Amino acid sequence: MKTNLIFLLLCALSLQSLAQQSSTTVNDPRFKGLDTAFQHVLKTWHAAGFAVAVIEKNKVVYAKGFGYRDIAGKLPVTPNTLFAIGSCTKAFTATLIGKLQQDGKLDIDKPVNNYLPGLKFYNDAMTNTITLRDMMSHRTGLPRHDLSWYFFNTPSTDSLVQRVQYMEPTFGIRQKWQYNNFMFAAQGDVVQHLSGKSWQENIREKFFVPLGMSRSDLSIPELEKTDDVATGYGLKKDSIIKKLDYYHIDGMEPAGAINSSVNDMAKWVITWINNGKYEGKEIIPARFRDEAISSQSIVDGALPKKENPGIYFANYGFGWFLASYRGHYQVEHGGNIDGFSASTCFFPADSVGIVVLSNQDGSAVPGIVRSLISDRMLNLKYHDWNSDLKNTVDKGKKDAEKAEKSKTTITVKHSPATHALAEFAGIYKNPGYGTMKLYVRSDSLFVKTVTQTLWLRHNNYDVFDIFNSDPKEGIDTSDNSGPKIQFRLNLTGDVDGLESLFEAGLKPIVFTKEIEAKAVTAGELQKYTGDYGLAGLTVKVYVKDGKTLFVLVPGQPDYEMIPMGNDKFALKILSGYYLQFGPPGEAKITEATFIQPNGSFKAMRK
């Protein structure tokens, strides 16, 4: 027992020593009391941990970790701890475009289709007009369409980019700023197409290696093989910390795949502060650097408010948000992905930079920590950003609760669904989103996308509420504010699709139900072939390529048919049209009934 106690003590001292060795602190009055303030921030927001680095001119003047990177193991955060940085990746991707422009391989003001012919937009006007400048500054007219990649991700960036042509815009080109991750995925495709190397190879070669960002990586499999890695966490019921799985961003990697530490990210920020140079070597083209941190789009009017008159204007450059922070020009971008939140920031006129990485989902911590340090580094009057935001959040919750209580209760008669749950089951597809499978389990209807499992609770008629079904936590029905699913029926009354308001500002996104073909041998198909008489016409049923049954009605195209079982076939391109061979239960086929919206018509075999 004594030996074990000594061993544990030595381990604790060793961890403390490691944390101290990897931290950078100087005897600077500007940082006095920060440890206490940051511990208070952690406690206020029930956060697991975070790391912060402060840059001044060309060096790190403060770098330290707070809280835990792994709560269960009580492993502390250090300045070398790796976090997912999410959309802080975007400035890296945009800079690759800037380097290609410097090399004469593209012009950011020419249509992007010139360089990536496979990228098509919703209409020809968009395809022939949208430029890389538009894409880097989020002014293409496209809204987010984020569920397309978050629910229906794919390892291939090309596959994701192919979906763009089916995504409807909500505004005209350059009419309004709208954040869109797909436009940065497409930039990654442009980089690969013009350089002949993958996005990952370019990031390593152009940035990680010359900057010495030796701990940074570009995927979850890489992250999991490394030491000193943060586990992601979220909050349940606003205060219970729960572990979250890593999200494999895969095909969307150019928009948010980088994992890094504050020590590594500090080198990136030093480069931006110093006009694109790191240790005297140009990493970012100077002209591009200036354009990237200049206003390209107006995000919002962002007029100064009485509470904080020094914070105003909200614009966007290339992968950077731009704002006035208490009289200082601020360049910043946040990052959020399951279990992680980040902020990369610098003040170019003041040569000050701040990186905050946190292992809390959708966290307020990076913004609060950034502001507390900004005030000290810029010699500004103290403001309690932590209490200020907490009071605002608490007031918002109280107002919401009050509004909920004051709602007039309306009793709505809930009618049953038009079909049994099993008839809603099947495969549903949308070319701009992907494929989902609906299935029945234990008298409940579930949805399986590429990344999520969802439970559908019946609401009214053919409308269902959507809830996340977590394999560990189960089904949480506390929040019913999300989109609903409504099933669609064809003219014959069969379920042929579903729709949901997956994207605000647009009509519902429609998923078409695929007909699941039953296995039928070539020999079995032969029993249906032949000529059938229908109202004086001869209808021909035949097998093509030895495996597919077709029907030909005079004056109409040849219709491919999909076997549904029990001698019934669906016409592939006509929803609600079927051919039922018969008589039912007989081995010999002597008739074929056309079932369609305007009635059923029987044809006799000749």
Secondary structure, DSSP 4 states (H G I P E B T S, - for coil): -HHHHHHHHHHHHHHHHHHHHH-B--S-GGGTTHHHHHHHHHHHTT--EEEEEEEETTEEEEEEEEEEEETTTTEEP-TT-BEE-GGGGHHHHHHHHHHHHHTTS--TTSBGGGT-TT---SSHHHHTT-BHHHHHTT-SS----THHHHTS--S-HHHHHHGGGGPPPSS-TTTS----THHHHHHHHHHHHHHSS-HHHHHIIIIIHHHT-TT-BSSHHHHHTSSSBPPPEEEETTTEEEE-PPP--GGGHHHH--EE-HHHHHHHHHHHHTTTEETTEESS-HHHHHHHTS--EEEE-----SS-TTEEEEEE-SS-EEEEETTEEEEEEEEEETTEEEEEEEETTTTEEEEEEESBTT-SHHHHHHHHHHHHHTTPPP--HHHHHHHHHHHHHHHHHHHHHHSPP---PPPPPSS-HHHH-EEEEETTTEEEEEEEETTEEEEE-SS-EEEEEEEETTEEEEEEEETTTEE--S---S-EEEEEE-TTS-EEEEEE--STTSPPEEEEEEP-PPP--HHHHGGG-EEEEETTEEEEEEEETTTEEEEE-TTS-EEEEEEEETTEEEETTSTT-EEEEESTT-SS--EEEEEETTEEEEEEE-
